[in-house]
């Protein structure tokens, strides 16, 4: 690894970390702390070519809460039926 590679910021990692922070903040507003969220680097030996974000462990109540919040978001983003 060259010195340039060592000091050059990893923009892809920074973007992944910012996305993870944004998600964690929004989840916290719903009362759903994502305490185990983590960013994982790409793997040079497998098919994972980009950074990934793992939400961590959610118990059944937290999973239902997240599903309900996503369902409500989907309903609010969908056009109302019966309107032109």
BATIKOL-677371 format. One record per residue (C-alpha): residue number from 1; residue in three letters; x, y, z. Coordinates in steps of 0.001 Angstrom, whole numbers, plus 500000, padded with zeros to 6 digits. Layout:
<r NUM; 'ALA'; <X; Y; Z>>
...
end
This chain:
<r 1; 'UNK'; <500000; 500000; 500000>>
<r 2; 'UNK'; <501402; 503384; 499049>>
<r 3; 'UNK'; <501596; 506446; 501267>>
<r 4; 'UNK'; <499043; 508127; 499014>>
<r 5; 'UNK'; <496585; 505280; 499645>>
<r 6; 'UNK'; <497154; 505568; 503395>>
<r 7; 'UNK'; <496401; 509296; 503603>>
<r 8; 'UNK'; <493735; 509540; 500896>>
<r 9; 'UNK'; <490269; 509606; 502434>>
<r 10; 'UNK'; <488059; 506652; 501618>>
<r 11; 'UNK'; <485076; 508503; 500180>>
<r 12; 'UNK'; <483008; 505349; 499755>>
<r 13; 'UNK'; <483451; 504524; 503465>>
<r 14; 'UNK'; <482612; 508102; 504454>>
<r 15; 'UNK'; <479410; 507926; 502387>>
<r 16; 'UNK'; <478479; 504562; 503931>>
<r 17; 'UNK'; <479111; 505896; 507442>>
<r 18; 'UNK'; <477018; 509005; 506760>>
<r 19; 'UNK'; <474174; 506833; 505431>>
<r 20; 'UNK'; <474391; 504651; 508553>>
<r 21; 'UNK'; <474339; 507718; 510839>>
<r 22; 'UNK'; <471302; 509122; 509023>>
<r 23; 'UNK'; <469453; 505824; 509337>>
<r 24; 'UNK'; <470362; 505518; 513024>>
<r 25; 'UNK'; <469129; 509076; 513713>>
<r 26; 'UNK'; <465800; 508424; 511995>>
<r 27; 'UNK'; <465363; 505101; 513796>>
<r 28; 'UNK'; <466110; 506825; 517103>>
<r 29; 'UNK'; <463328; 509342; 516372>>
<r 30; 'UNK'; <460971; 506377; 516073>>
<r 31; 'UNK'; <462162; 505135; 519452>>
<r 32; 'UNK'; <464132; 502335; 517820>>
<r 33; 'UNK'; <467808; 502585; 518727>>
<r 34; 'UNK'; <470051; 500732; 516297>>
<r 35; 'UNK'; <472768; 500047; 518846>>
<r 36; 'UNK'; <474554; 497383; 516791>>
<r 37; 'UNK'; <474632; 499172; 513413>>
<r 38; 'UNK'; <477963; 498792; 511628>>
<r 39; 'UNK'; <479644; 499491; 508308>>
<r 40; 'UNK'; <481531; 496601; 506712>>
<r 41; 'UNK'; <484263; 497087; 504133>>
<r 42; 'UNK'; <484172; 495449; 500713>>
<r 43; 'UNK'; <485639; 491972; 500568>>
<r 44; 'UNK'; <488390; 491389; 498004>>
<r 45; 'UNK'; <487797; 487608; 497994>>
<r 46; 'UNK'; <484003; 487432; 497707>>
<r 47; 'UNK'; <481308; 489124; 495660>>
<r 48; 'UNK'; <480743; 492022; 498101>>
<r 49; 'UNK'; <482287; 494878; 496116>>
<r 50; 'UNK'; <480844; 497782; 498099>>
<r 51; 'UNK'; <480558; 498816; 501724>>
<r 52; 'UNK'; <477530; 497327; 503438>>
<r 53; 'UNK'; <475547; 498509; 506433>>
<r 54; 'UNK'; <474359; 495955; 508957>>
<r 55; 'UNK'; <471481; 496992; 511198>>
<r 56; 'UNK'; <472505; 494642; 513968>>
<r 57; 'UNK'; <470261; 492547; 516155>>
<r 58; 'UNK'; <466607; 493514; 516536>>
<r 59; 'UNK'; <464231; 491749; 518881>>
<r 60; 'UNK'; <460733; 490841; 517602>>
<r 61; 'UNK'; <459143; 494025; 519025>>
<r 62; 'UNK'; <461783; 496219; 517399>>
<r 63; 'UNK'; <461334; 494366; 514115>>
<r 64; 'UNK'; <457553; 494913; 514214>>
<r 65; 'UNK'; <458087; 498585; 515067>>
<r 66; 'UNK'; <460434; 499028; 512091>>
<r 67; 'UNK'; <458039; 497169; 509775>>
<r 68; 'UNK'; <455118; 499342; 510923>>
<r 69; 'UNK'; <457121; 502533; 510377>>
<r 70; 'UNK'; <458105; 501425; 506867>>
<r 71; 'UNK'; <454488; 500466; 506102>>
<r 72; 'UNK'; <453281; 503894; 507264>>
<r 73; 'UNK'; <455916; 505566; 505114>>
<r 74; 'UNK'; <454841; 503541; 502104>>
<r 75; 'UNK'; <451185; 504489; 502653>>
<r 76; 'UNK'; <452009; 508183; 502985>>
<r 77; 'UNK'; <454131; 508094; 499814>>
<r 78; 'UNK'; <451496; 506267; 497741>>
<r 79; 'UNK'; <448926; 508332; 495867>>
<r 80; 'UNK'; <445451; 508133; 497355>>
<r 81; 'UNK'; <443183; 505673; 495641>>
<r 82; 'UNK'; <440211; 507069; 493803>>
<r 83; 'UNK'; <441735; 510469; 493070>>
<r 84; 'UNK'; <442763; 511827; 489710>>
end
